[in-house]
Amino acid sequence: MSLLILGIESSCDETGVALVRSTGDAVPTLLSHALHSQIEMHQAYGGVVPELASRDHIRRVLPLAQEVLAESGQTLADVDVVAYTRGPGLAGALLVGAGVACALGAALDKPVLGVHHLEGHLLSPFLSADPPEFPFVALLVSGGHTQLMRVDGVGRYQILGETIDDAAGEAFDKSAKLMGLGYPGGPALSRLAEEGSATAFKLPRPLLHSGDLDFSFAGLKTAVLTQAKKLGDELEARKADLAASTEAAIVEVLVKKTLAALKQTGLKRVVVAGGVGANRHLRAQLNAACAAAKVRVHYPELHLCTDNGAMIAMAAAMRLQAGQQQANTDYAFDVKPRWPLDAITV
């Protein structure tokens, strides 16, 4: 059986729409996707303004849907299931995507399906040219989330470790803000780090030797603040070195904890997903470490690391394939701004 799934993502500051084709037990394929980023709009405020984000999603989602349909040569009547991000995320932003998806479903008399945003990231490497196979260890590094998981199949997730305070993405963004790098801070810090020395400053590697697989990056942010104050007027001249040292600390913790998770589980495959997964140094160091350990590494395509509709359509397709969830025609909806991944229920 072949299904055409329209996916809508609106959990934060990107509006994404995509079409995925699911046929039998084969890995679903991406037909087309379109994305609008609100970064430019939020830059003036130094971060995401939820109300502005919601209003912009309202403006963008239908034109993006029309763009995706035109690009794929499909029509709304061809769509079999409408999927949307149900959570976690900004409540108002989530309500836009959920409302549009359920209205489309009702108008077309087609079923709808709410998807967990992090499950979308987790399964996004299946959209790549080199899709993984179950089981694998997953390093999920997206926004306010940093988690290591054992993944035995769709919907079969065991959390091995997670952040107890700041996530890796927050450590990048907050450290960048302390250095005056603007918004979004993570990519700006990584670009600046290319010009600096990763060993210029001795920064902490929180919980590196804790004996478990949990993360903590709040102490690193404090250390960056202390170092920036200590530099005083010299900060501008040493900013690239501080950025490189900060990035090195974050990457080392992520890589070594991932290797520890592989050792603990005995698995020989790792998947990296989420926005921080696009970081060049993280990929290089993880690739080298995993090659030495004879472990396969899988990533999403670079343009699918950030939030997007393709991962939502893909997660919906894979949940339907695996019998983990049924799309429904009850068009009443709710959203879950806080929704732990291990609390997914049908």
Protein Blocks (a to p, Z undefined) as FASTA:
>chain_A
ZZddddddffbmcccddddddehjbccddfbdcdddfklmmmmnopacfklmmmmmmmmm
mmmmmmmmmmnopafklpmbdcddfbgcdfklmmmmmmmmmmmmmmnopacddddfklmm
mmmmmmpmbdcdddddddddehjbccddddfbghiacdfbdcfbbcfklmmmmmmmmnon
opafklmmmmmmmmmcfklpccddehklnopabdcfklmmmmmmmmmmmnmmmmmmmmmm
mmmmmmmmmmmmmmmmmmmmmmmnopabdcdedjklmpmklmmmmmmmmmmnopacdddd
fklmpgcfklmmmmmmmmmmnopaccdfbfbdcddfbacfklccZZ
